[in-house]
Amino acid sequence: MTPLIPRDNTFFEMFSQMSNNLMNGARAMVDLFTDYKEVDSKIAELRRIERTGDEMTHNVFTKLNQTFITPFDREDIHQLASSLDDVLDFLNAAGARIIMYRITNPPPAALELSVSSCCKHRNFTVLCPFFKRTATS
């Protein structure tokens, strides 16, 4: 039976794209600390990824404002998009501080934290299709 008002499931695809972009940011940070050379260009790439994340977040908010029936609660969609964007903002801020404080030799904990962050983002990326299935059933 077709519902009277169709539910828009494009949010799941948008979150999947945001998650992939976040993984790119986490990988860029791991790459920075793994091979601490050409720091300026690596941080510039991190900035580019963060700007892409900002655009994606804006697109989610625009879509949210245009959608009557959402696959799950509006506040949750807003919070999830904001949280994903916040992580990229923090990665970008860390990169800015590396340049600002002229870090020449990062502590080993920076690499450990970056790898841990990358693994957690990968877990979220793997779970994205599961959320779509459960919300549409």
Secondary structure, 3 states (H helix, E strand, C coil): CCCCCCCCCHHHHHHHHHHHHHHHHHHHHHHHHHCCCCHHHHHHHHHHHHHHHHHHHHHHHHHHHHCCCCCCCHHHHHHHHHHHHHHHHHHHHHHHHHHHCCCCCCCHHHHHHHHHHHHHHHHHHHHHHHHHHHHHC
